[in-house]
Amino acid sequence: MNPLTIECEVHFQARGRGRKELEVGALPSPSTAMPGRVPRVSRLLALAHRVDRLLRAGVVKDYAEAARLGHVTRARISQVMSLLYLAPDIQEQVLFLPRIERGRDPVILHDLLPIAGTADWRRQRRLSACRSWHSSRPSSTRREVRARSSSKRTNTSAISGQWGRPGSIR
């Protein structure tokens, strides 16, 4: 038997969910990749635009089908799609948020949903002006908000009595 040897350059390319795929050719240079990561809310807004295009083209029938395809709940799809109700200039600001080098995202979906729920774009702009999209807020801010909301819960549970309902009789 005559052994056959084939030589070529290959590399492994990372795919979704931890999978790797064998690719032919040399490994692409890392200089093409930009440092940092795109903020999650920017990716969600881009996803909302993509799903909207799929809905308009008839590829996806409705939000329920989009949710099944994306392996998320219908409520989550509705949350993501509500980002399309933001004023165009706010959407632009969200899409072009600076890349995150490290730490938490400066803007999260929870920050945008109340603004998107407002129908008037002028009011949306006033609400978004109160928030600084371009400066990253300290990581302790969310913790402080959670601490305040949990202290409110404890106070109301103390008032509501043994059964946890306001005005309940023991």
C-alpha positions in Angstrom: 0.0 0.0 0.0 1.2 3.5 -0.9 0.3 6.1 1.7 -1.2 9.3 0.4 -0.4 12.6 2.1 -2.3 15.8 1.5 -1.1 19.1 3.0 -3.2 22.2 3.3 -3.8 25.0 5.8 -6.9 24.6 8.0 -8.3 26.3 11.1 -11.3 25.9 13.4 -14.0 28.6 13.2 -16.2 29.1 16.3 -19.9 28.7 15.6 -22.9 29.2 17.8 -23.5 27.3 21.0 -19.8 26.2 21.4 -19.6 24.4 18.1 -16.4 24.6 16.0 -16.2 23.9 12.3 -13.1 23.0 10.3 -12.4 25.7 7.7 -10.0 25.5 4.8 -7.3 28.3 4.6 -5.3 30.3 7.1 -6.8 31.8 10.2 -8.1 35.4 9.5 -6.0 38.1 11.0 -7.3 39.4 14.3 -6.6 43.0 13.3 -9.9 43.1 11.3 -11.9 42.6 14.5 -12.8 45.7 16.4 -12.2 45.7 20.1 -15.1 45.4 22.5 -18.6 44.2 21.9 -21.7 45.6 20.5 -24.2 46.5 23.3 -27.0 44.0 23.8 -29.8 46.6 23.3 -28.2 47.5 19.9 -28.3 43.9 18.8 -31.9 43.6 20.0 -33.0 46.6 18.0 -31.2 45.2 14.9 -33.0 41.9 15.5 -36.3 43.7 15.7 -35.7 45.3 12.3 -34.8 41.9 10.9 -37.9 40.2 12.2 -40.0 43.1 11.0 -38.6 42.6 7.5 -39.3 38.9 7.7 -42.9 39.6 8.7 -43.4 42.1 5.9 -41.9 39.7 3.4 -44.2 36.9 4.6 -41.4 34.6 5.5 -42.6 34.6 9.1 -46.4 34.6 9.7 -46.6 36.3 13.1 -44.8 37.0 16.4 -45.6 33.5 17.7 -43.8 31.9 14.7 -40.9 34.2 15.2 -40.7 33.3 18.8 -40.7 29.6 18.0 -37.9 30.1 15.5 -35.9 32.2 17.9 -36.5 29.8 20.9 -37.9 32.6 23.0 -41.3 33.3 24.4 -44.0 35.4 22.6 -43.7 38.0 25.4 -40.0 38.4 24.8 -40.5 38.8 21.0 -43.1 41.5 21.9 -40.6 43.3 24.1 -38.0 43.2 21.4 -40.4 44.3 18.7 -41.6 47.2 20.8 -38.2 48.9 20.3 -39.4 49.7 16.8 -41.8 52.2 18.4 -38.9 54.4 19.4 -38.4 57.6 17.5 -36.0 57.2 14.5 -33.3 59.4 16.1 -33.5 57.5 19.3 -33.2 54.2 17.4 -30.1 55.7 15.6 -28.6 56.6 19.0 -29.2 53.1 20.3 -27.8 51.4 17.1 -24.7 53.4 17.3 -23.9 53.2 21.0 -20.2 52.8 21.5 -18.7 49.4 21.8 -18.4 48.0 25.3 -14.7 47.3 26.3 -15.5 45.8 29.6 -18.2 45.9 32.3 -21.9 46.3 32.0 -23.9 47.9 29.2 -24.7 51.5 29.7 -28.3 51.1 28.4 -30.4 48.0 28.9 -33.8 47.0 27.4 -35.5 47.7 30.7 -34.4 51.4 30.3 -35.9 51.7 26.8 -39.3 49.9 27.2 -41.0 52.8 29.1 -39.8 55.2 26.4 -41.0 52.9 23.6 -44.3 52.7 25.3 -44.9 56.4 24.9 -46.6 57.1 21.6 -45.5 60.7 21.2 -42.0 61.0 19.7 -41.5 64.5 21.3 -42.2 63.0 24.7 -39.9 60.1 23.9 -37.1 62.5 23.1 -37.7 64.4 26.4 -37.6 61.1 28.3 -34.4 59.9 26.5 -32.7 63.3 27.1 -32.9 62.6 30.8 -30.7 59.5 30.2 -27.2 59.7 28.9 -26.9 57.2 26.2 -23.2 57.8 25.5 -21.8 57.8 29.0 -21.6 54.5 30.8 -23.3 54.6 34.2 -21.6 53.1 37.2 -22.3 49.5 37.9 -23.6 50.2 41.3 -26.6 52.2 39.9 -28.6 49.0 39.1 -27.8 47.6 42.5 -29.0 50.7 44.2 -32.3 50.6 42.3 -32.8 47.0 43.2 -32.0 47.8 46.8 -34.6 50.6 46.8 -37.2 48.5 45.2 -36.6 45.6 47.6 -36.8 47.9 50.6 -40.2 49.2 49.3 -41.4 45.6 49.0 -40.4 44.9 52.6 -42.1 48.0 53.8 -45.3 47.1 52.0 -45.2 43.5 53.3 -44.9 44.8 56.8 -48.0 47.0 56.3 -50.1 44.5 54.5 -50.2 42.1 57.4 -49.9 38.3 57.8 -51.5 37.3 54.5 -49.6 39.7 52.2 -52.7 41.6 51.0 -53.2 45.2 51.9 -56.2 45.6 54.2 -56.6 41.9 54.9 -58.0 41.0 58.3 -56.1 38.6 60.5 
